[in-house]
Amino acid sequence: MNARPSQGTFLNLGHPLQPREPAMGYAARLAALNGVDLRSLLRDMRIDIDALGRGDGRALDALANLRRPTPTNRLDLGRYTPSHAVGEKAAEVAGHRFPPGSVLTSATRVCPHCVADDLARFEGPRRARPWSRLEWVLEPVRVCSHHGTVLLHVEADATLRAGQDFSATVASRVLPALDRLRAEAASTTGTAFVTWFAARLDGAGDPGNWLDDVPLNAASAFCEALGISVLHGPGTHPSDLGMADLARATEEGYRVAALGPEAVEGALDGIVGRHSFGKRGSVGHGKVYGRVHAVLRANSKDLAYEKFRHVLREHAFSRLPISPGTAFLGVRLDERRMHTQRSAAFSSSRSDVGLLRLVGAEAVAEGRRLWITVAEFGKVVATVEDHLTAKDVAARTGFSVKQVGHLEEAGLLAVLPEAERNAGSKRRFLRPDVDALMARLFRNAVPVANPAEPRMTVERAAPGLRVGTVEILNLILDDRLAWVGRHTTGRRYGDLLIDRDEILGVIQGKGSADEVSEPEAAAMLVGVDPKKLWCLVRAGMLEWSPGYRPRDPRSVRALTRASVEAFALEYVTLQEAAAVLGLAPQKALRRLAEVGIADAAPYDRVRMKLYRRRDLAACRSTVDAA
């Protein structure tokens, strides 16, 4: 090369511009072929090295004119040279914008096999034969698509402000150890990502690829992040991995993402499935999804990543128990989609024990957390939606919980068998049964706006009539009442109306041939205190009427006539015995003791002195003989 050539000098020595060869690499080859370093060549050719490093059009024209390229070569030189404006750090390459740090300036990557091919293909000095590929200076590319090996990261021999002297770096750091580097070059698992990446740089598209409509920088970052999360799990940063691991992660991420959102969701399912969640407490989303979440969160306002944010956001909303109102990647969840044990129990008004009985203990086997989708849990709850507790029945009908128990005892409400109570251990009633009972009670009810006595509610009438509520309801259900009404305001138990006089007439009309009241029983049994009749019932000597329920203080206390008559034939009290013997009670007590007649029942149990009537007859014969 002539000393101090003027601007526009034609260089006789030079190799043709190669596909996707950037300007700095092309200039370095020209310099090496002409026996000088890059800085000297650009200085002698009056080309601003900083402008060339920025991809300035005038600097590119000056470089291209050194070899009089064809228009196509000039266009390719500009297309495949990273460019950026003064003061900007983001670069544009082949129409694609890359964030700061995406273009290597103080280092390069090389494929030793490609270098060997260049040495065999071109003539001239060895240092001038290898040429720089655009992919070698772009951060996302770590694999040689031609040889299927991982690229070697090589620090620049001498760093310029705008780049590096590629030929000088290769000559000093690669060529002396080329054979060893070729032998040690690691093979990769695939080259699909690099092939697609290079095609995007060339302007070729693939409509069937889900990533094809996404800016190249965003698609590359997502592939790498997804692959790291899939292969290495959460907590792994790219700085923790080597070139081979990053290349394998990017290839895996691309393989999944290129297939579409369904494949990405499947990969995310695997990430969540492998995460070990504690029995209690919460965990951050980044600790679940790892690097893919970190990248999308860091670019939360970049529209280029919206497609990926949407997939991850929808996956998190549907797979993680996120509370409504929680923001995830810039969007708040409106309605819960996944339940935890706590939220499921709260939403269904169940205890933890009742919830596990509902969903099955296997759901939390081996210390697992209970996670169930809202839709699935809704189906589970729907199977027991008609299973009502006594409180539910009371709230639905207007009966008290105690009255619900009376309805159960009377057979008016059937209890669900215990084997079918998967909603809980308490007794359950079926909603259709409850509704059917209420429908029967109101089927002939006449609407009344302002009822006047003797028409009133069952609750008000029952105590005055000394009749149990269930007994009145049975009269209604058996159609034994001529008139039944209801308030116009509703169809609950408190709205049910009856005619008090009619009820009284029905009760009196049905007679009491088989029953006797307590006063009547006391009159039939000489010397028995009416207040002590319950003691005789407890001892089994008398029987309550079937219609009497001790749990209901409003039900009529009556005894069966048969038990009262049997008691009168079998037993006598001390008062009756004294009258029969013609003695005072105390003397009669001593006389009975003297002749050895024992009590028929312990005093502590029956609270009175009772004797068997046949023993009293024997005592009387003894007295008469004396």
C-alpha positions as CSV (number, residue, x, y, z in Angstrom):
1,M,0.0,0.0,0.0
2,N,1.3,3.4,-0.9
3,A,2.4,5.6,2.0
4,R,-0.1,8.3,3.0
5,P,-2.6,7.6,0.2
6,S,-5.3,10.2,-0.4
7,Q,-9.0,9.7,0.4
8,G,-10.7,7.7,-2.3
9,T,-7.6,5.6,-3.1
10,F,-8.4,2.3,-4.7
11,L,-6.9,-0.7,-3.0
12,N,-5.7,-3.4,-5.3
13,L,-5.5,-6.0,-2.6
14,G,-8.8,-7.1,-1.0
15,H,-11.1,-10.1,-0.6
16,P,-14.7,-9.9,-1.8
17,L,-17.3,-8.9,0.8
18,Q,-18.8,-12.0,2.4
19,P,-22.5,-12.6,3.4
20,R,-23.4,-10.9,6.6
21,E,-19.9,-9.4,7.0
22,P,-20.0,-6.2,9.1
23,A,-18.0,-3.1,8.1
24,M,-15.4,-3.3,11.0
25,G,-14.6,-6.9,10.1
26,Y,-14.3,-6.1,6.4
27,A,-12.0,-3.2,7.1
28,A,-9.9,-5.3,9.4
29,R,-9.4,-7.8,6.6
30,L,-8.5,-5.1,4.1
31,A,-5.9,-3.8,6.6
32,A,-4.4,-7.2,7.2
33,L,-4.2,-8.0,3.5
34,N,-2.4,-4.7,2.8
35,G,0.0,-5.2,5.7
36,V,-1.2,-2.7,8.2
37,D,-3.5,-2.6,11.3
38,L,-7.0,-1.4,11.2
39,R,-6.4,2.0,12.9
40,S,-3.6,2.8,10.4
41,L,-5.7,1.9,7.4
42,L,-8.6,4.0,8.4
43,R,-6.4,6.9,9.3
44,D,-4.6,6.8,6.0
45,M,-7.9,6.5,4.1
46,R,-9.3,9.5,5.9
47,I,-12.1,7.4,7.4
48,D,-13.4,8.3,10.8
49,I,-13.1,5.1,12.9
50,D,-15.8,6.2,15.3
51,A,-18.2,7.0,12.5
52,L,-17.5,3.6,10.9
53,G,-18.1,1.9,14.3
54,R,-21.5,3.7,14.5
55,G,-22.4,2.5,11.0
56,D,-22.4,6.1,9.6
57,G,-23.4,6.1,6.0
58,R,-20.6,8.4,4.8
59,A,-18.0,6.3,6.5
60,L,-19.5,3.1,5.0
61,D,-19.4,4.8,1.5
62,A,-15.7,5.7,2.0
63,L,-14.9,2.1,3.1
64,A,-16.8,0.6,0.2
65,N,-15.1,2.9,-2.4
66,L,-11.7,1.4,-1.5
67,R,-12.7,-1.6,-3.6
68,R,-15.4,-0.2,-5.9
69,P,-18.1,-2.7,-4.8
70,T,-21.3,-3.4,-6.6
71,P,-24.5,-1.6,-5.5
72,T,-25.6,-4.9,-3.9
73,N,-22.5,-5.3,-1.9
74,R,-22.8,-1.7,-0.7
75,L,-26.4,-2.3,0.4
76,D,-25.3,-5.5,2.2
77,L,-22.4,-3.7,3.9
78,G,-24.9,-1.2,5.4
79,R,-27.5,-3.8,6.2
80,Y,-25.3,-6.1,8.2
81,T,-23.3,-3.4,10.0
82,P,-24.6,-2.5,13.5
83,S,-25.5,1.2,13.6
84,H,-26.5,3.7,16.2
85,A,-26.8,7.4,16.6
86,V,-24.3,9.5,18.5
87,G,-24.9,9.1,22.2
88,E,-27.2,6.1,21.8
89,K,-26.4,2.7,23.1
90,A,-29.1,0.6,21.4
91,A,-28.1,-0.6,18.0
92,E,-29.9,-1.4,14.8
93,V,-28.9,-4.4,12.7
94,A,-30.6,-5.3,9.4
95,G,-33.7,-3.4,10.4
96,H,-33.9,-5.0,13.9
97,R,-33.3,-2.9,17.0
98,F,-31.2,-4.5,19.8
99,P,-30.9,-3.2,23.4
100,P,-27.6,-1.9,24.8
101,G,-25.0,-4.7,25.2
102,S,-26.3,-6.8,22.4
103,V,-23.5,-6.0,20.0
104,L,-20.0,-7.1,21.1
105,T,-17.3,-4.4,20.7
106,S,-14.5,-5.4,23.0
107,A,-14.8,-9.1,22.2
108,T,-15.9,-11.4,19.4
109,R,-17.0,-15.0,19.0
110,V,-15.5,-17.4,16.5
111,C,-16.0,-20.9,15.2
112,P,-12.6,-22.5,14.9
113,H,-13.9,-24.7,12.1
114,C,-15.1,-21.7,10.1
115,V,-11.6,-20.1,10.6
116,A,-10.0,-23.2,9.2
117,D,-12.4,-23.2,6.2
118,D,-11.5,-19.5,5.6
119,L,-7.8,-20.4,5.7
120,A,-8.3,-23.0,3.1
121,R,-10.5,-20.9,0.9
122,F,-8.7,-17.6,0.6
123,E,-5.2,-16.6,-0.4
124,G,-2.8,-14.1,1.1
125,P,-1.5,-13.7,4.6
126,R,-3.1,-16.1,7.1
127,R,-4.3,-13.3,9.3
128,A,-6.2,-11.7,6.4
129,R,-8.1,-14.9,5.4
130,P,-10.7,-15.4,8.3
131,W,-13.6,-13.0,8.0
132,S,-16.0,-11.8,10.7
133,R,-19.7,-12.9,10.6
134,L,-22.3,-10.6,11.9
135,E,-23.7,-13.4,14.1
136,W,-20.3,-13.6,15.9
137,V,-20.7,-10.1,17.3
138,L,-24.4,-10.4,18.4
139,E,-25.0,-11.5,22.0
140,P,-27.9,-13.9,21.4
141,V,-25.9,-16.1,19.0
142,R,-23.7,-18.7,20.6
143,V,-23.7,-21.5,18.0
144,C,-22.3,-22.0,14.5
145,S,-25.2,-23.1,12.4
146,H,-22.8,-24.5,9.7
147,H,-20.7,-26.8,12.0
148,G,-23.1,-27.2,14.9
149,T,-20.5,-26.3,17.6
150,V,-20.5,-23.7,20.4
151,L,-18.7,-20.5,19.5
152,L,-15.6,-19.5,21.4
153,H,-15.7,-16.2,23.2
154,V,-12.4,-14.3,22.4
155,E,-11.5,-11.1,24.0
156,A,-10.1,-8.4,21.7
157,D,-6.4,-8.1,21.3
158,A,-6.7,-4.3,21.3
159,T,-9.9,-2.5,21.8
160,L,-10.8,0.6,19.9
161,R,-13.4,3.1,20.9
162,A,-15.8,1.9,18.2
163,G,-14.9,-1.8,18.0
164,Q,-11.9,-4.0,17.5
165,D,-9.4,-5.2,14.9
166,F,-10.9,-8.6,14.1
167,S,-8.0,-9.8,12.1
168,A,-5.4,-8.9,14.7
169,T,-7.5,-10.6,17.4
170,V,-7.8,-13.8,15.4
171,A,-4.1,-13.7,14.5
172,S,-2.9,-13.5,18.1
173,R,-5.5,-15.5,20.0
174,V,-7.0,-18.1,17.6
175,L,-4.6,-19.0,14.8
176,P,-1.7,-20.1,17.1
177,A,-4.0,-22.7,18.8
178,L,-6.4,-23.4,16.0
179,D,-5.9,-27.2,16.0
180,R,-6.4,-27.4,19.7
181,L,-9.5,-25.2,19.6
182,R,-11.0,-27.2,16.8
183,A,-10.5,-30.4,18.9
184,E,-12.0,-28.9,22.0
185,A,-15.0,-27.2,20.3
186,A,-18.2,-28.5,22.0
187,S,-21.0,-29.7,19.9
188,T,-24.5,-28.3,20.4
189,T,-27.9,-29.9,20.8
190,G,-29.3,-28.1,17.8
191,T,-29.0,-25.1,15.4
192,A,-32.7,-24.3,14.9
193,F,-32.5,-21.0,16.8
194,V,-29.4,-19.8,15.0
195,T,-30.8,-20.7,11.6
196,W,-34.1,-18.9,12.3
197,F,-32.2,-15.9,13.8
198,A,-30.0,-15.6,10.6
199,A,-33.1,-15.9,8.4
200,R,-34.7,-13.0,10.3
201,L,-31.6,-10.9,9.8
202,D,-31.8,-11.7,6.0
203,G,-35.5,-10.6,6.0
204,A,-36.9,-14.1,5.5
205,G,-40.0,-15.0,7.4
206,D,-41.8,-18.1,8.5
207,P,-45.6,-17.6,9.0
208,G,-45.9,-20.9,10.8
209,N,-43.5,-19.8,13.5
210,W,-45.2,-18.2,16.6
211,L,-42.1,-16.0,17.1
212,D,-42.0,-14.5,13.6
213,D,-44.2,-11.5,14.3
214,V,-42.2,-10.5,17.4
215,P,-39.3,-8.1,17.3
216,L,-36.1,-10.2,17.1
217,N,-34.5,-8.8,20.3
218,A,-37.6,-9.7,22.4
219,A,-38.0,-13.1,20.8
220,S,-34.3,-13.9,21.5
221,A,-34.4,-12.8,25.1
222,F,-37.6,-14.8,25.7
223,C,-36.2,-18.0,24.2
224,E,-33.1,-17.7,26.4
225,A,-35.1,-16.9,29.5
226,L,-37.6,-19.7,28.9
227,G,-34.8,-22.2,28.3
228,I,-33.0,-21.3,31.5
229,S,-36.2,-21.7,33.5
230,V,-37.0,-25.0,31.9
231,L,-33.5,-26.5,32.1
232,H,-32.1,-24.9,35.2
233,G,-35.1,-23.8,37.3
234,P,-35.6,-20.6,39.3
235,G,-32.7,-18.8,40.9
236,T,-30.4,-19.3,37.9
237,H,-28.9,-16.2,36.2
238,P,-27.3,-16.2,32.8
239,S,-24.0,-15.1,34.4
240,D,-24.0,-18.5,36.3
241,L,-23.9,-20.4,33.0
242,G,-21.3,-21.0,30.4
243,M,-21.6,-20.6,26.7
244,A,-22.6,-24.2,26.1
245,D,-25.3,-24.1,28.8
246,L,-26.7,-20.8,27.4
247,A,-26.7,-22.1,23.9
248,R,-28.5,-25.2,25.0
249,A,-31.0,-23.1,27.0
250,T,-31.7,-20.8,24.1
251,E,-32.2,-23.7,21.7
252,E,-34.6,-25.4,24.1
253,G,-36.5,-22.1,24.6
254,Y,-36.8,-21.6,20.9
255,R,-37.9,-25.2,20.3
256,V,-40.8,-24.7,22.7
257,A,-41.8,-21.1,21.8
258,A,-41.7,-21.6,18.0
259,L,-44.6,-24.1,18.4
260,G,-47.0,-21.6,20.0
261,P,-48.6,-20.6,23.2
262,E,-49.9,-24.2,24.0
263,A,-46.3,-25.5,24.0
264,V,-45.2,-22.6,26.1
265,E,-47.9,-23.3,28.6
266,G,-46.9,-26.9,28.7
267,A,-43.3,-25.8,29.5
268,L,-44.6,-23.5,32.2
269,D,-46.6,-26.3,33.7
270,G,-43.4,-28.3,34.0
271,I,-41.7,-25.4,35.7
272,V,-44.5,-25.0,38.3
273,G,-44.8,-28.7,38.8
274,R,-41.2,-29.1,39.7
275,H,-41.3,-26.3,42.2
276,S,-41.4,-27.4,45.8
277,F,-44.1,-25.4,47.6
278,G,-44.1,-25.3,51.4
279,K,-47.2,-26.5,53.4
280,R,-47.8,-23.0,54.5
281,G,-46.8,-19.4,53.6
282,S,-46.4,-17.7,50.3
283,V,-43.8,-17.6,47.6
284,G,-42.9,-15.0,45.0
285,H,-43.7,-15.4,41.4
286,G,-40.1,-15.0,40.4
287,K,-39.1,-17.9,42.6
288,V,-41.7,-20.1,40.8
289,Y,-41.0,-19.1,37.2
290,G,-37.4,-18.0,37.5
291,R,-35.6,-16.2,34.7
292,V,-38.5,-16.0,32.3
293,H,-40.5,-14.0,34.8
294,A,-37.5,-11.8,35.6
295,V,-37.0,-10.9,31.9
296,L,-40.7,-10.1,31.3
297,R,-40.9,-8.1,34.5
298,A,-37.8,-6.1,33.6
299,N,-39.5,-5.2,30.2
300,S,-43.0,-4.7,31.6
301,K,-43.6,-1.6,29.6
302,D,-42.0,-2.8,26.3
303,L,-44.8,-3.7,23.8
304,A,-42.5,-6.1,22.1
305,Y,-42.8,-8.5,25.0
306,E,-46.6,-8.2,25.4
307,K,-47.3,-11.4,23.6
308,F,-45.1,-13.3,26.0
309,R,-46.3,-11.4,29.1
310,H,-49.9,-12.4,28.2
311,V,-49.1,-16.1,28.0
312,L,-47.2,-16.1,31.3
313,R,-49.8,-13.9,33.0
314,E,-52.7,-16.1,32.0
315,H,-50.7,-19.2,33.0
316,A,-50.0,-17.7,36.5
317,F,-53.6,-16.6,36.9
318,S,-54.9,-20.1,36.1
319,R,-52.2,-22.2,37.8
320,L,-51.2,-20.2,40.9
321,P,-53.5,-19.3,43.8
322,I,-53.3,-15.6,43.2
323,S,-55.7,-13.4,45.1
324,P,-58.1,-11.1,43.3
325,G,-56.6,-7.6,42.9
326,T,-53.1,-8.8,42.8
327,A,-51.0,-7.3,39.9
328,F,-49.0,-9.7,37.8
329,L,-46.8,-8.2,35.0
330,G,-48.8,-5.0,35.0
331,V,-52.4,-6.5,35.1
332,R,-54.5,-7.1,38.1
333,L,-56.5,-10.3,38.5
334,D,-60.3,-9.6,38.6
335,E,-61.6,-13.0,39.8
336,R,-59.7,-15.8,41.5
337,R,-59.0,-18.8,39.3
338,M,-57.1,-21.1,41.6
339,H,-58.0,-21.9,45.2
340,T,-55.8,-22.8,48.1
341,Q,-57.1,-24.7,51.1
342,R,-57.7,-21.5,53.0
343,S,-59.5,-19.7,50.2
344,A,-61.6,-22.7,49.2
345,A,-62.7,-23.3,52.8
346,F,-63.6,-19.6,53.1
347,S,-65.5,-19.4,49.9
348,S,-67.5,-22.5,50.7
349,S,-68.0,-21.6,54.4
350,R,-66.3,-24.8,55.5
351,S,-63.7,-25.6,58.1
352,D,-60.4,-27.1,56.9
353,V,-61.5,-30.5,58.1
354,G,-64.8,-30.2,56.3
355,L,-63.0,-29.1,53.1
356,L,-60.6,-32.0,53.1
357,R,-63.6,-34.3,53.7
358,L,-65.2,-32.8,50.6
359,V,-62.2,-32.9,48.2
360,G,-60.6,-36.1,49.6
361,A,-57.5,-36.5,51.8
362,E,-55.4,-37.7,48.9
363,A,-55.4,-34.0,47.6
364,V,-53.0,-33.2,50.5
365,A,-51.1,-36.5,50.7
366,E,-47.4,-36.4,51.4
367,G,-47.5,-32.8,52.6
368,R,-48.7,-31.3,49.4
369,R,-50.6,-28.0,49.3
370,L,-54.2,-28.1,48.3
371,W,-54.5,-26.3,45.0
372,I,-57.7,-26.7,43.0
373,T,-59.1,-24.5,40.2
374,V,-62.2,-22.5,40.9
375,A,-64.1,-24.3,38.1
376,E,-63.2,-27.7,39.4
377,F,-64.0,-26.8,43.0
378,G,-67.3,-25.4,41.8
379,K,-68.1,-28.8,40.4
380,V,-67.1,-30.5,43.6
381,V,-69.3,-28.1,45.7
382,A,-72.1,-28.5,43.2
383,T,-72.3,-32.2,44.1
384,V,-73.1,-31.3,47.7
385,E,-74.8,-28.0,47.0
386,D,-78.2,-29.5,48.0
387,H,-76.7,-30.8,51.3
388,L,-77.9,-28.5,54.0
389,T,-77.0,-28.3,57.7
390,A,-79.6,-27.6,60.4
391,K,-78.5,-24.0,60.3
392,D,-78.9,-23.9,56.6
393,V,-82.4,-25.3,56.9
394,A,-83.3,-22.8,59.6
395,A,-82.0,-19.9,57.5
396,R,-83.9,-21.2,54.5
397,T,-87.3,-21.9,56.2
398,G,-87.5,-19.7,59.2
399,F,-87.6,-22.6,61.7
400,S,-85.2,-22.5,64.6
401,V,-82.3,-25.0,64.7
402,K,-84.1,-26.7,67.6
403,Q,-87.3,-27.0,65.6
404,V,-85.4,-28.5,62.7
405,G,-84.4,-31.2,65.2
406,H,-88.0,-31.8,66.1
407,L,-89.0,-32.1,62.4
408,E,-86.2,-34.7,62.1
409,E,-87.5,-36.6,65.1
410,A,-91.0,-36.6,63.8
411,G,-90.0,-37.9,60.4
412,L,-91.0,-34.8,58.5
413,L,-87.4,-34.2,57.4
414,A,-85.1,-37.1,56.4
415,V,-81.4,-37.0,57.3
416,L,-78.9,-37.8,54.6
417,P,-77.2,-41.2,55.3
418,E,-73.8,-40.7,56.9
419,A,-72.0,-42.5,54.0
420,E,-73.2,-39.7,51.7
421,R,-72.2,-36.8,54.0
422,N,-68.9,-36.1,52.2
423,A,-69.5,-32.4,52.9
424,G,-68.9,-32.8,56.6
425,S,-69.6,-34.9,59.7
426,K,-72.7,-33.1,60.8
427,R,-76.1,-34.3,59.8
428,R,-77.3,-33.1,56.4
429,F,-80.7,-32.5,54.8
430,L,-81.4,-32.4,51.1
431,R,-82.6,-29.1,49.8
432,P,-85.3,-30.7,47.6
433,D,-86.7,-32.4,50.7
434,V,-86.8,-29.1,52.6
435,D,-88.4,-27.3,49.8
436,A,-91.0,-30.1,49.3
437,L,-91.9,-29.8,53.0
438,M,-92.4,-26.1,52.8
439,A,-94.4,-26.5,49.6
440,R,-96.8,-28.9,51.3
441,L,-97.3,-26.6,54.3
442,F,-98.2,-23.7,52.1
443,R,-100.1,-25.6,49.3
444,N,-103.5,-24.6,50.6
445,A,-102.5,-21.4,52.4
446,V,-104.7,-18.3,51.8
447,P,-102.9,-15.0,51.5
448,V,-103.9,-12.6,54.3
449,A,-102.7,-9.1,54.7
450,N,-103.7,-8.3,58.3
451,P,-104.8,-11.4,60.2
452,A,-107.0,-10.9,63.3
453,E,-107.6,-13.3,66.1
454,P,-108.2,-16.1,66.3
455,R,-106.1,-16.4,63.2
456,M,-102.4,-16.2,64.0
457,T,-99.0,-17.7,63.4
458,V,-98.2,-21.2,64.6
459,E,-95.5,-19.9,66.8
460,R,-97.9,-17.7,68.7
461,A,-100.8,-20.2,68.9
462,A,-98.9,-23.3,70.1
463,P,-97.9,-22.3,73.7
464,G,-101.5,-21.1,74.5
465,L,-102.9,-24.4,73.2
466,R,-100.3,-26.4,75.0
467,V,-99.8,-28.2,71.7
468,G,-96.4,-29.0,70.1
469,T,-95.4,-27.2,66.9
470,V,-94.9,-30.5,65.1
471,E,-98.4,-31.6,66.1
472,I,-99.9,-28.5,64.5
473,L,-97.8,-29.0,61.4
474,N,-99.0,-32.6,61.1
475,L,-102.5,-31.4,61.2
476,I,-101.7,-29.1,58.2
477,L,-99.9,-31.8,56.3
478,D,-102.7,-34.3,56.9
479,D,-105.3,-31.8,55.6
480,R,-107.2,-31.9,58.9
481,L,-107.6,-28.1,59.1
482,A,-110.3,-26.4,57.1
483,W,-108.4,-23.1,57.0
484,V,-104.7,-22.4,56.6
485,G,-103.3,-19.0,55.7
486,R,-100.1,-17.1,55.2
487,H,-98.9,-13.6,55.3
488,T,-98.7,-11.9,51.9
489,T,-95.0,-11.0,52.6
490,G,-93.6,-14.5,52.2
491,R,-93.6,-18.3,52.5
492,R,-91.5,-18.9,55.6
493,Y,-92.5,-20.6,58.8
494,G,-93.1,-17.3,60.4
495,D,-95.6,-16.5,57.7
496,L,-97.8,-19.6,58.2
497,L,-101.2,-18.8,59.8
498,I,-103.7,-21.1,61.4
499,D,-107.1,-20.6,63.2
500,R,-106.5,-21.1,66.9
501,D,-110.1,-22.0,67.7
502,E,-110.1,-24.6,64.9
503,I,-107.0,-26.2,66.3
504,L,-108.5,-26.3,69.8
505,G,-111.6,-27.9,68.4
506,V,-109.7,-30.6,66.5
507,I,-107.6,-31.4,69.5
508,Q,-110.6,-31.7,71.8
509,G,-112.6,-33.5,69.2
510,K,-110.1,-36.3,68.8
511,G,-110.7,-37.4,72.4
512,S,-108.3,-38.8,74.9
513,A,-109.3,-42.4,75.3
514,D,-105.7,-43.6,75.2
515,E,-104.2,-40.7,77.1
516,V,-104.6,-39.0,80.5
517,S,-103.2,-35.7,81.6
518,E,-101.0,-35.4,84.7
519,P,-103.9,-34.1,86.9
520,E,-106.1,-36.9,85.6
521,A,-103.4,-39.5,86.4
522,A,-102.9,-38.1,89.9
523,A,-106.7,-38.4,90.5
524,M,-106.6,-42.0,89.4
525,L,-103.6,-42.9,91.6
526,V,-104.4,-42.2,95.3
527,G,-101.5,-40.6,97.1
528,V,-99.4,-39.8,94.0
529,D,-98.1,-36.3,93.8
530,P,-98.6,-34.9,90.2
531,K,-95.1,-33.4,90.4
532,K,-93.6,-36.9,91.0
533,L,-95.2,-38.6,88.0
534,W,-92.0,-38.1,85.9
535,C,-90.1,-40.2,88.6
536,L,-92.5,-43.1,88.0
537,V,-91.9,-42.6,84.2
538,R,-88.2,-42.7,84.8
539,A,-88.5,-45.9,86.8
540,G,-90.4,-47.5,84.0
541,M,-93.7,-47.8,85.9
542,L,-95.6,-45.2,83.7
543,E,-95.2,-44.3,80.1
544,W,-95.5,-40.9,78.4
545,S,-97.9,-40.5,75.6
546,P,-96.3,-41.0,72.1
547,G,-97.2,-37.4,71.3
548,Y,-95.2,-36.0,74.2
549,R,-91.5,-35.0,73.6
550,P,-89.6,-34.0,76.7
551,R,-87.3,-31.8,74.5
552,D,-90.2,-29.6,73.6
553,P,-91.5,-27.7,76.6
554,R,-94.6,-26.7,74.7
555,S,-95.8,-30.2,73.9
556,V,-98.6,-31.5,76.1
557,R,-97.4,-33.8,79.0
558,A,-99.7,-36.8,78.9
559,L,-99.5,-40.4,80.0
560,T,-100.9,-43.5,78.4
561,R,-104.1,-44.7,80.0
562,A,-102.9,-48.3,79.9
563,S,-99.8,-47.6,81.9
564,V,-101.8,-45.6,84.5
565,E,-104.4,-48.4,84.9
566,A,-101.7,-51.1,85.1
567,F,-99.9,-49.1,87.8
568,A,-103.1,-48.8,89.8
569,L,-103.6,-52.5,89.7
570,E,-100.0,-53.3,90.7
571,Y,-99.0,-50.7,93.3
572,V,-100.4,-48.8,96.2
573,T,-99.0,-45.7,97.9
574,L,-98.4,-45.3,101.6
575,Q,-101.5,-43.0,101.8
576,E,-103.7,-45.6,100.2
577,A,-102.3,-48.4,102.3
578,A,-103.0,-46.4,105.5
579,A,-106.6,-45.9,104.4
580,V,-107.0,-49.6,103.7
581,L,-105.5,-50.6,107.0
582,G,-107.4,-47.9,108.9
583,L,-104.3,-46.5,110.4
584,A,-102.4,-43.2,110.4
585,P,-99.7,-43.1,107.7
586,Q,-96.9,-43.3,110.2
587,K,-98.4,-46.2,112.1
588,A,-99.2,-47.9,108.8
589,L,-95.5,-47.5,107.8
590,R,-94.4,-49.2,111.1
591,R,-97.0,-52.0,110.8
592,L,-95.9,-52.8,107.2
593,A,-92.3,-52.8,108.3
594,E,-93.1,-55.1,111.2
595,V,-94.8,-57.7,109.0
596,G,-91.8,-57.6,106.6
597,I,-93.4,-55.9,103.6
598,A,-90.6,-54.2,101.6
599,D,-90.9,-51.2,99.3
600,A,-91.8,-52.0,95.7
601,A,-89.3,-49.5,94.4
602,P,-86.4,-47.6,96.0
603,Y,-87.5,-44.3,97.5
604,D,-84.5,-42.4,96.1
605,R,-85.7,-43.4,92.6
606,V,-89.5,-42.8,92.8
607,R,-89.6,-40.2,95.5
608,M,-92.5,-41.9,97.3
609,K,-93.3,-45.0,99.4
610,L,-94.8,-47.7,97.1
611,Y,-95.9,-51.2,97.9
612,R,-97.3,-54.0,95.8
613,R,-101.0,-54.5,96.1
614,R,-100.8,-58.2,96.7
615,D,-98.4,-57.7,99.7
616,L,-100.9,-55.2,101.2
617,A,-103.7,-57.9,101.0
618,A,-101.6,-60.3,103.0
619,C,-100.8,-57.6,105.6
620,R,-104.5,-56.8,105.9
621,S,-105.3,-60.5,106.6
622,T,-102.7,-60.5,109.4
623,V,-104.2,-57.4,110.9
624,D,-107.7,-58.8,110.8
625,A,-106.6,-62.0,112.5
626,A,-104.9,-60.1,115.3
